[in-house]
Amino acid sequence: MTVNTASATNPRPRGRPPLIDRERIVATALELGLDAFSLTDIAAALGVSTPALYSHVEGRDHVLRLAATEVLTRGEAGLAEIDDWREWLRRWALLIRAELGDIGEDVLEAVRTSVDPAALRVAEHGLRLLVDAGFDPADAGYALWLVVRTACTAGPTGGASVDAPARRARAVVDEHTSSEMRSAIDAVGTADAEGAFPFDLGVVIAGLEARLADDG
């Protein structure tokens, strides 16, 4: 009896792509939704066991970092055309908020563990614009990280970062609350839903402009 040794040692037909790789894992996470995916869900969608994923990724946070970089990379071409650091930061913040606002806090937590090298390349043009404008490299790096944090905590749409606090503040207002505090709570609670994020971003950029002028 003849044994087909090629089949025994290499059961996968020649030329057939592997069932999983890092790119397929990330693509599946994006399809499932970055606010909802689990490694078990990814494994089921790809038809493999969950432990098999660990040959390609370190865990859920690693997948999240890779997926976040992937969605930011898609917007990199438009950012690369901008030659003003202020506009670049605005567009960078809007991209992060639009694509990652649903999972901003999770992204920040994942990044605190490790940074995907590709994410640094995405931000490199903005860093260069800041340095060329006169910021030292440390301040330029702080500026990028500040904008990332501002965008990630703003929520995907509306005034998510202030809506809940405003509601809670209104619930505890009493006769001892100052008129200034009442006015502030009412104004924040009834403001245009987009008011908080543009305000935050405007303050960040104005502050950076002032710092650059002082250093100059």
Short mmCIF file of the C-alpha atoms (twelve columns), coordinates in Angstrom:
data_MODEL
# 
_entry.id   MODEL 
# 
loop_
_atom_site.group_PDB 
_atom_site.id 
_atom_site.type_symbol 
_atom_site.label_atom_id 
_atom_site.label_alt_id 
_atom_site.label_comp_id 
_atom_site.label_asym_id 
_atom_site.label_seq_id 
_atom_site.Cartn_x 
_atom_site.Cartn_y 
_atom_site.Cartn_z 
_atom_site.pdbx_PDB_model_num 
ATOM 1   C CA . MET A 1   0.000   0.000  0.000  1 
ATOM 2   C CA . THR A 2   1.391   3.398  -0.989 1 
ATOM 3   C CA . VAL A 3   1.145   6.220  1.517  1 
ATOM 4   C CA . ASN A 4   0.774   9.738  0.180  1 
ATOM 5   C CA . THR A 5   3.440   11.359 2.366  1 
ATOM 6   C CA . ALA A 6   2.904   14.798 0.827  1 
ATOM 7   C CA . SER A 7   -0.727  14.743 1.904  1 
ATOM 8   C CA . ALA A 8   0.171   13.496 5.387  1 
ATOM 9   C CA . THR A 9   2.732   16.203 6.051  1 
ATOM 10  C CA . ASN A 10  0.949   19.026 4.270  1 
ATOM 11  C CA . PRO A 11  -2.807  18.456 4.334  1 
ATOM 12  C CA . ARG A 12  -3.621  21.915 2.960  1 
ATOM 13  C CA . PRO A 13  -3.783  21.921 -0.860 1 
ATOM 14  C CA . ARG A 14  -0.885  23.773 -2.433 1 
ATOM 15  C CA . GLY A 15  -1.712  27.404 -3.124 1 
ATOM 16  C CA . ARG A 16  -4.676  27.494 -0.768 1 
ATOM 17  C CA . PRO A 17  -4.505  30.562 1.502  1 
ATOM 18  C CA . PRO A 18  -4.476  29.995 5.268  1 
ATOM 19  C CA . LEU A 19  -7.804  30.128 7.063  1 
ATOM 20  C CA . ILE A 20  -6.590  32.939 9.267  1 
ATOM 21  C CA . ASP A 21  -3.939  35.599 9.398  1 
ATOM 22  C CA . ARG A 22  -3.680  38.939 11.151 1 
ATOM 23  C CA . GLU A 23  -5.379  40.808 8.292  1 
ATOM 24  C CA . ARG A 24  -8.396  38.470 8.301  1 
ATOM 25  C CA . ILE A 25  -8.713  38.752 12.065 1 
ATOM 26  C CA . VAL A 26  -8.726  42.564 11.917 1 
ATOM 27  C CA . ALA A 27  -11.152 42.624 8.994  1 
ATOM 28  C CA . THR A 28  -13.531 40.333 10.881 1 
ATOM 29  C CA . ALA A 29  -13.342 42.510 14.003 1 
ATOM 30  C CA . LEU A 30  -14.288 45.523 11.892 1 
ATOM 31  C CA . GLU A 31  -17.196 43.617 10.345 1 
ATOM 32  C CA . LEU A 32  -18.470 42.527 13.754 1 
ATOM 33  C CA . GLY A 33  -18.112 46.040 15.167 1 
ATOM 34  C CA . LEU A 34  -15.272 47.290 17.332 1 
ATOM 35  C CA . ASP A 35  -17.663 48.021 20.176 1 
ATOM 36  C CA . ALA A 36  -18.983 44.468 20.203 1 
ATOM 37  C CA . PHE A 37  -16.487 41.905 18.917 1 
ATOM 38  C CA . SER A 38  -14.916 39.170 20.989 1 
ATOM 39  C CA . LEU A 39  -12.180 36.715 20.065 1 
ATOM 40  C CA . THR A 40  -14.745 33.929 20.303 1 
ATOM 41  C CA . ASP A 41  -16.940 35.732 17.763 1 
ATOM 42  C CA . ILE A 42  -13.986 36.242 15.421 1 
ATOM 43  C CA . ALA A 43  -13.004 32.578 15.669 1 
ATOM 44  C CA . ALA A 44  -16.565 31.454 14.927 1 
ATOM 45  C CA . ALA A 45  -16.811 33.776 11.921 1 
ATOM 46  C CA . LEU A 46  -13.521 32.445 10.531 1 
ATOM 47  C CA . GLY A 47  -14.323 28.820 11.277 1 
ATOM 48  C CA . VAL A 48  -11.374 28.213 13.592 1 
ATOM 49  C CA . SER A 49  -10.843 27.664 17.299 1 
ATOM 50  C CA . THR A 50  -10.300 30.638 19.569 1 
ATOM 51  C CA . PRO A 51  -6.824  29.421 20.653 1 
ATOM 52  C CA . ALA A 52  -5.783  29.416 16.983 1 
ATOM 53  C CA . LEU A 53  -6.099  33.204 16.929 1 
ATOM 54  C CA . TYR A 54  -3.288  33.539 19.456 1 
ATOM 55  C CA . SER A 55  -0.785  32.456 16.827 1 
ATOM 56  C CA . HIS A 56  -1.449  35.814 15.156 1 
ATOM 57  C CA . VAL A 57  -2.604  38.244 17.850 1 
ATOM 58  C CA . GLU A 58  -1.925  38.667 21.544 1 
ATOM 59  C CA . GLY A 59  -5.527  39.186 22.628 1 
ATOM 60  C CA . ARG A 60  -8.536  41.470 22.261 1 
ATOM 61  C CA . ASP A 61  -6.617  44.655 23.059 1 
ATOM 62  C CA . HIS A 62  -4.085  43.808 20.370 1 
ATOM 63  C CA . VAL A 63  -6.869  43.312 17.826 1 
ATOM 64  C CA . LEU A 64  -8.409  46.598 18.931 1 
ATOM 65  C CA . ARG A 65  -5.129  48.485 18.427 1 
ATOM 66  C CA . LEU A 66  -4.623  46.931 15.008 1 
ATOM 67  C CA . ALA A 67  -8.200  47.687 13.964 1 
ATOM 68  C CA . ALA A 68  -7.980  51.281 15.198 1 
ATOM 69  C CA . THR A 69  -4.822  51.773 13.163 1 
ATOM 70  C CA . GLU A 70  -6.516  50.259 10.129 1 
ATOM 71  C CA . VAL A 71  -9.425  52.698 10.190 1 
ATOM 72  C CA . LEU A 72  -7.090  55.656 10.756 1 
ATOM 73  C CA . THR A 73  -4.855  54.528 7.899  1 
ATOM 74  C CA . ARG A 74  -7.839  54.772 5.568  1 
ATOM 75  C CA . GLY A 75  -7.991  58.501 6.268  1 
ATOM 76  C CA . GLU A 76  -4.244  59.023 6.070  1 
ATOM 77  C CA . ALA A 77  -4.204  60.113 2.427  1 
ATOM 78  C CA . GLY A 78  -6.464  63.092 3.101  1 
ATOM 79  C CA . LEU A 79  -4.418  64.111 6.123  1 
ATOM 80  C CA . ALA A 80  -1.183  63.935 4.129  1 
ATOM 81  C CA . GLU A 81  -2.429  66.705 1.825  1 
ATOM 82  C CA . ILE A 82  -2.774  69.233 4.671  1 
ATOM 83  C CA . ASP A 83  0.129   71.634 5.221  1 
ATOM 84  C CA . ASP A 84  -1.161  73.640 8.222  1 
ATOM 85  C CA . TRP A 85  -0.723  72.085 11.648 1 
ATOM 86  C CA . ARG A 86  -3.959  73.566 13.009 1 
ATOM 87  C CA . GLU A 87  -6.075  72.127 10.206 1 
ATOM 88  C CA . TRP A 88  -4.244  68.821 10.434 1 
ATOM 89  C CA . LEU A 89  -5.038  68.544 14.150 1 
ATOM 90  C CA . ARG A 90  -8.703  69.407 13.502 1 
ATOM 91  C CA . ARG A 91  -9.020  66.799 10.772 1 
ATOM 92  C CA . TRP A 92  -7.073  64.249 12.828 1 
ATOM 93  C CA . ALA A 93  -9.439  64.786 15.758 1 
ATOM 94  C CA . LEU A 94  -12.545 64.565 13.567 1 
ATOM 95  C CA . LEU A 95  -11.290 61.327 12.007 1 
ATOM 96  C CA . ILE A 96  -10.589 59.733 15.363 1 
ATOM 97  C CA . ARG A 97  -13.925 60.827 16.756 1 
ATOM 98  C CA . ALA A 98  -15.931 59.683 13.744 1 
ATOM 99  C CA . GLU A 99  -14.238 56.295 13.427 1 
ATOM 100 C CA . LEU A 100 -13.395 55.445 17.040 1 
ATOM 101 C CA . GLY A 101 -15.779 57.525 19.136 1 
ATOM 102 C CA . ASP A 102 -17.870 54.498 20.088 1 
ATOM 103 C CA . ILE A 103 -14.842 52.769 21.594 1 
ATOM 104 C CA . GLY A 104 -12.645 55.722 22.472 1 
ATOM 105 C CA . GLU A 105 -12.077 54.773 26.099 1 
ATOM 106 C CA . ASP A 106 -11.255 51.190 25.102 1 
ATOM 107 C CA . VAL A 107 -8.741  52.444 22.543 1 
ATOM 108 C CA . LEU A 108 -7.047  54.654 25.125 1 
ATOM 109 C CA . GLU A 109 -6.809  51.727 27.529 1 
ATOM 110 C CA . ALA A 110 -5.383  49.456 24.825 1 
ATOM 111 C CA . VAL A 111 -2.819  52.066 23.788 1 
ATOM 112 C CA . ARG A 112 -1.647  52.421 27.378 1 
ATOM 113 C CA . THR A 113 -0.561  48.775 27.167 1 
ATOM 114 C CA . SER A 114 1.202   48.960 23.814 1 
ATOM 115 C CA . VAL A 115 1.238   51.064 20.649 1 
ATOM 116 C CA . ASP A 116 0.904   49.606 17.177 1 
ATOM 117 C CA . PRO A 117 3.947   50.847 15.185 1 
ATOM 118 C CA . ALA A 118 1.753   51.581 12.167 1 
ATOM 119 C CA . ALA A 119 -0.222  54.074 14.256 1 
ATOM 120 C CA . LEU A 120 2.934   56.126 14.690 1 
ATOM 121 C CA . ARG A 121 3.388   56.279 10.927 1 
ATOM 122 C CA . VAL A 122 -0.169  57.547 10.482 1 
ATOM 123 C CA . ALA A 123 0.553   60.480 12.807 1 
ATOM 124 C CA . GLU A 124 4.035   61.206 11.475 1 
ATOM 125 C CA . HIS A 125 2.961   63.913 9.003  1 
ATOM 126 C CA . GLY A 126 1.154   65.857 11.711 1 
ATOM 127 C CA . LEU A 127 4.150   65.609 14.021 1 
ATOM 128 C CA . ARG A 128 6.386   66.962 11.266 1 
ATOM 129 C CA . LEU A 129 4.035   69.898 10.662 1 
ATOM 130 C CA . LEU A 130 4.134   70.782 14.352 1 
ATOM 131 C CA . VAL A 131 7.921   70.592 14.526 1 
ATOM 132 C CA . ASP A 132 8.283   72.643 11.325 1 
ATOM 133 C CA . ALA A 133 5.987   75.284 12.856 1 
ATOM 134 C CA . GLY A 134 8.368   75.679 15.788 1 
ATOM 135 C CA . PHE A 135 7.207   73.198 18.439 1 
ATOM 136 C CA . ASP A 136 9.941   71.111 19.968 1 
ATOM 137 C CA . PRO A 137 9.499   67.343 19.456 1 
ATOM 138 C CA . ALA A 138 8.303   66.763 23.021 1 
ATOM 139 C CA . ASP A 139 5.598   69.430 22.805 1 
ATOM 140 C CA . ALA A 140 4.574   68.150 19.378 1 
ATOM 141 C CA . GLY A 141 4.182   64.657 20.802 1 
ATOM 142 C CA . TYR A 142 2.185   65.952 23.768 1 
ATOM 143 C CA . ALA A 143 -0.056  67.885 21.359 1 
ATOM 144 C CA . LEU A 144 -0.852  64.805 19.299 1 
ATOM 145 C CA . TRP A 145 -1.649  62.754 22.383 1 
ATOM 146 C CA . LEU A 146 -3.817  65.537 23.823 1 
ATOM 147 C CA . VAL A 147 -5.874  65.684 20.636 1 
ATOM 148 C CA . VAL A 148 -6.235  61.884 20.610 1 
ATOM 149 C CA . ARG A 149 -7.528  61.936 24.192 1 
ATOM 150 C CA . THR A 150 -9.894  64.822 23.436 1 
ATOM 151 C CA . ALA A 151 -11.351 63.040 20.407 1 
ATOM 152 C CA . CYS A 152 -11.598 59.613 22.044 1 
ATOM 153 C CA . THR A 153 -13.483 60.911 25.081 1 
ATOM 154 C CA . ALA A 154 -15.907 63.095 23.117 1 
ATOM 155 C CA . GLY A 155 -18.147 60.256 21.961 1 
ATOM 156 C CA . PRO A 156 -19.005 59.574 18.314 1 
ATOM 157 C CA . THR A 157 -21.644 62.275 17.945 1 
ATOM 158 C CA . GLY A 158 -23.362 64.988 19.901 1 
ATOM 159 C CA . GLY A 159 -22.336 66.239 23.315 1 
ATOM 160 C CA . ALA A 160 -21.737 62.823 24.807 1 
ATOM 161 C CA . SER A 161 -18.949 64.066 27.043 1 
ATOM 162 C CA . VAL A 162 -21.190 66.621 28.814 1 
ATOM 163 C CA . ASP A 163 -24.755 65.330 28.459 1 
ATOM 164 C CA . ALA A 164 -24.640 62.884 31.352 1 
ATOM 165 C CA . PRO A 165 -22.836 65.215 33.781 1 
ATOM 166 C CA . ALA A 166 -25.265 68.013 32.937 1 
ATOM 167 C CA . ARG A 167 -28.239 65.765 33.687 1 
ATOM 168 C CA . ARG A 168 -26.730 64.669 36.983 1 
ATOM 169 C CA . ALA A 169 -25.890 68.239 37.937 1 
ATOM 170 C CA . ARG A 170 -29.445 69.385 37.179 1 
ATOM 171 C CA . ALA A 171 -30.793 66.614 39.414 1 
ATOM 172 C CA . VAL A 172 -28.967 67.944 42.469 1 
ATOM 173 C CA . VAL A 173 -29.593 71.661 41.977 1 
ATOM 174 C CA . ASP A 174 -31.282 73.166 45.032 1 
ATOM 175 C CA . GLU A 175 -31.972 76.540 46.595 1 
ATOM 176 C CA . HIS A 176 -28.354 76.872 47.669 1 
ATOM 177 C CA . THR A 177 -27.009 76.563 44.138 1 
ATOM 178 C CA . SER A 178 -25.641 79.842 42.822 1 
ATOM 179 C CA . SER A 179 -27.294 81.571 39.895 1 
ATOM 180 C CA . GLU A 180 -24.038 81.268 37.911 1 
ATOM 181 C CA . MET A 181 -23.991 77.509 38.409 1 
ATOM 182 C CA . ARG A 182 -27.671 77.219 37.465 1 
ATOM 183 C CA . SER A 183 -27.041 79.222 34.300 1 
ATOM 184 C CA . ALA A 184 -24.038 77.092 33.352 1 
ATOM 185 C CA . ILE A 185 -25.943 73.830 33.881 1 
ATOM 186 C CA . ASP A 186 -28.919 75.069 31.888 1 
ATOM 187 C CA . ALA A 187 -26.707 76.350 29.067 1 
ATOM 188 C CA . VAL A 188 -24.725 73.136 28.790 1 
ATOM 189 C CA . GLY A 189 -27.816 70.972 29.022 1 
ATOM 190 C CA . THR A 190 -29.679 72.826 26.279 1 
ATOM 191 C CA . ALA A 191 -26.745 73.731 24.002 1 
ATOM 192 C CA . ASP A 192 -26.364 72.441 20.486 1 
ATOM 193 C CA . ALA A 193 -25.354 68.792 20.680 1 
ATOM 194 C CA . GLU A 194 -22.142 69.525 18.822 1 
ATOM 195 C CA . GLY A 195 -21.145 72.327 21.163 1 
ATOM 196 C CA . ALA A 196 -18.796 70.486 23.514 1 
ATOM 197 C CA . PHE A 197 -16.384 68.893 21.082 1 
ATOM 198 C CA . PRO A 198 -15.693 71.962 18.907 1 
ATOM 199 C CA . PHE A 199 -15.232 73.956 22.121 1 
ATOM 200 C CA . ASP A 200 -12.750 71.428 23.510 1 
ATOM 201 C CA . LEU A 201 -10.827 71.222 20.262 1 
ATOM 202 C CA . GLY A 202 -10.825 74.996 19.824 1 
ATOM 203 C CA . VAL A 203 -9.380  75.489 23.309 1 
ATOM 204 C CA . VAL A 204 -6.686  72.891 22.631 1 
ATOM 205 C CA . ILE A 205 -5.594  74.523 19.378 1 
ATOM 206 C CA . ALA A 206 -5.761  78.055 20.814 1 
ATOM 207 C CA . GLY A 207 -3.657  76.903 23.752 1 
ATOM 208 C CA . LEU A 208 -1.079  75.404 21.426 1 
ATOM 209 C CA . GLU A 209 -0.989  78.625 19.407 1 
ATOM 210 C CA . ALA A 210 -0.384  80.615 22.593 1 
ATOM 211 C CA . ARG A 211 2.339   78.225 23.729 1 
ATOM 212 C CA . LEU A 212 4.055   78.489 20.349 1 
ATOM 213 C CA . ALA A 213 3.901   82.300 20.501 1 
ATOM 214 C CA . ASP A 214 5.337   82.343 24.025 1 
ATOM 215 C CA . ASP A 215 8.172   80.010 23.069 1 
ATOM 216 C CA . GLY A 216 8.892   82.128 19.988 1 
# 
